[in-house]
Amino acid sequence: MHQETVDVLIVGAGISGIAAAYYLNTRCPQRSWTIVEARDAIGGTWDFFRYPGVRSDSDMFTLGYRFRPWRGEDAIADGAAILAYLKDTAREFGIDRRIRFGQRVRRVTWSSAEALWTVDIERGGQQLQIRCNFLFMCTGYYRYDTGYTPPWPGLADFAGQVVHPQAWGGLDDSDYTGKRVIVIGSGATAVTIVPALAQQARHVTMLQRSPSYVVSMPARDEQVNRLRRRLPDALVSWLARWKMILFGIYSFRKARVHPREARELILDGIRAIMGPDYDIDRHFNPAYNPWDQRLCIAADADLFGAIKSGKVSMVTDHIERFVEEGLQLRSGQILPADLVVTATGMRMSIMDGVDIIVDGQPIALGDTLSYKGLMYSHIPNLASAFGYTNASWTLKCELICEYVCRLLNYMARRGYQQCLPRLDTESPAAQPMIDFTSGYVQRALDDLPKQGSRPPWKVYQNYVKDLLMMRYGKIDDGVLEFTRPPR
């Protein structure tokens, strides 16, 4: 079996994997590293999702990298623009030349005696191994092989076509042009795909069991674009980034402290667009408080505009079963359809479901506690990039990359070869790592790492707090246990 050794192995070549490579290359130049990517292309999510309308659900000033600011005119960008940005970034810094495609990690095995991970990789039926001292998992948070589709009765009776957005790659415009489409779901995917399909479909029905909060946001930030014509680009990028960071922290905090006011503010915005006669309470007023689930963004109010034009209908009801001509609802109504899009969520999978073995003992992530949101109790020399639930993914991932580099340099200066977040007898009580009521989170809770009630085991959803902790906090904090090689 082919085997080699590097200092750091990065798994995944999406947003976080590219960031990890950049920071390792610039801040730990003495460390050897490589990237393995299960798919045959760079970009992760932004190469994988191909459904109409796919775009960012957060602004590009924060979804873009701090080390290479987004300079496009659109603050809410489509998937193709984001993918081009990621490819350009990887090319500019030579990262694309160090990615090994088609290599899926199946199992990782740690040996404390050797201070090495043995990473078992599958490549086109071949078995490979790479050994490394530090493993950096940048694999995202959901399974690529299958999305979540509820077991609806009568699915085989439907005469039309059913597709999950994760499997859109085999479809083209002809599959929905001039046809009746039902999109099942109320989350970010449904909110983006519905107005895009409505441009060519005969009619689109957005069918939801319960509403989500939908907020209109301009696709372009004209204030930032005007400043770019007057001020240095680096300064404008910095200002735009911090404007969105601070606004996000403020609005999230306000929603948590004053949920009733936040709800009314969101609904008032919809009323101003839709008018007083539209049934907003039924279709856009969730039973939960703002930010108990992630808010959905309607760029330039496109979803609301599609509804007002008559191209889109909102239906809030439960599915009784599929029938030959479409969907039968609990109310008795039958919705006819030629194509049904099941935008019903994803299946979460931290670290892509890789088997983890430490000194001969299998480790279940659901039994671990998250350390600073990037490492895990019982697992040495491993970090994973996991972004924010209330802000852009990249903000947290870049902080994690910076921290990993600080940690590696600290270990190198002091001759350490192993670090382990150590739980003591007074460790805090475990609670869910993600405080969201979303279905995709609730379905995965048993398999997700937990968090504690106090630092460093508590996971903050606050960029400023994390910045202070990860960029300036002590590495040797009394919880990380360091080990030197035996003499």
C-alpha positions, 0 to 999 in steps of 0.5 A: 500500500502506498504510504507517505508522511506530511506534517499536516493533512487538510481534508476538503478543498472548499471554503475552509480547506482553501483558507487552511492551506493559505494560513499554513503556507503563510504562517507555518512555512516550515510545515509540510502539508497537502490537501485531499478532496473526495470529489474531482473539483475544488469549491465544496458546496459551491461546486456541488450545488447546481440548482437554479438560483443557488447563491450565498445566504450571507453577504460576500464581505464576510463570506469572502476571505479576510486575506483576499477580500471580495471585490465584486459589485454584488453583496449577495452573489450567485453560486457561479461567482462564488465558485470563480472566486474560490478557484481564483483564490486557490490559483493565486496562492498556488493552492490548487497545485497541491490538491489531490482530487478523488481521494476520500478519507474513510478512517483515521487512526491515531498512535500516541506512541508515534504521535501520528495519524494514519489516514486511510484513503480510497481512490478509485478502488485503490487503498492509500495511506497518508500519515501526518502529525496534525489532521485538519478536517475541512469537510463541511457539515452535511453529507454529499451523497444524499439529502433528507427526504421524508418517507411520504406515502404514495411517492411511487404513485406520482406520475411526474418527476421528483428531485432533491436540490442536492441531485439537481446536476442531471436536470436542465431548463427543459425539465421545468420550463412551462411546467407546474412545479411544487417546491416542498420546503421553507428554508434557504434552499426553497427561498432561493430556488422558487423565484429562479424556477418561476422565471421559466416554469408555468407556475411554482407552488412553495409548499411548507409545513410551517413558515420561516422568517424571510428577510429582504436584502439588496443584492448590491450594497450601493453604499460600499460600491460608491465608497470604492470609487472614492477610497482605497479598495483595502480600506473599503473592504475592511469597512464593509466587512466590519459593518456587516460583522457588527450589524450581524452581532447587534441584530442577533443579540437584539433578536435574542433579547427582544424576540417580539420586537424582532418578529414585528420588525421582520413582519412589518418589512414583509407587509410593506412589500406584500400589502395589507391583504396578503396572509402574512401571518399564515405564510411568513409568521413562524411559531418560533422566535427569530434566530431559533433557526437561521433567517432566510434571505430574499435578495432584492425581495425576489421571492415576494416579487414572484408571489405578487406577479402571480408566478408563485403561490404559497401554500402552508399545509401538511402533505397527506400523500403523493397521488398520480397528479401531484400532492394531496394535502391534509386539508383535502386540497390536491396540488397538481405538479409535473415536477416536485422539488424536495427542498426538505433539508440535508443530513448533517455529518461532521467530518464526513462520517469518517471513522476515528480511532485513538490508540485502538479505541473508536471515538464517537463524536457524539460523546465528545465535548467541543473545545473552542469550537474546533477541537474535541475531547479525547481526540489529539492533534485534530481540528475541524473547521465549523462556521457560524450558524448566525453569520457567514461560514468563513468568519469562524473558519478563518479564525480557526485556521489562525488558531491552528497555526498559532497552536502548531507554532507554539508546539514547534517552539517548545518541542511538543508533538501532541496536544489534547483537550483534556476533560477533568472531573469538574468538566461542564455539563454537556449540552447541544453544540448547535442551539437551533430548532431546525430539523436538520440539526435536531435529526443529528443531535445524537451524533454531533459533539456537545458543548459545555456551559463555560469556556473553553468548552462553550461554543460562541456565536460571536465573532468578536468574542472568538477573535479575542480568544483565538487570535490573542488568547493563551494557547496553554490555557490549562485545558490543552495537555501537551506532550513531548516525544519520549527521550 
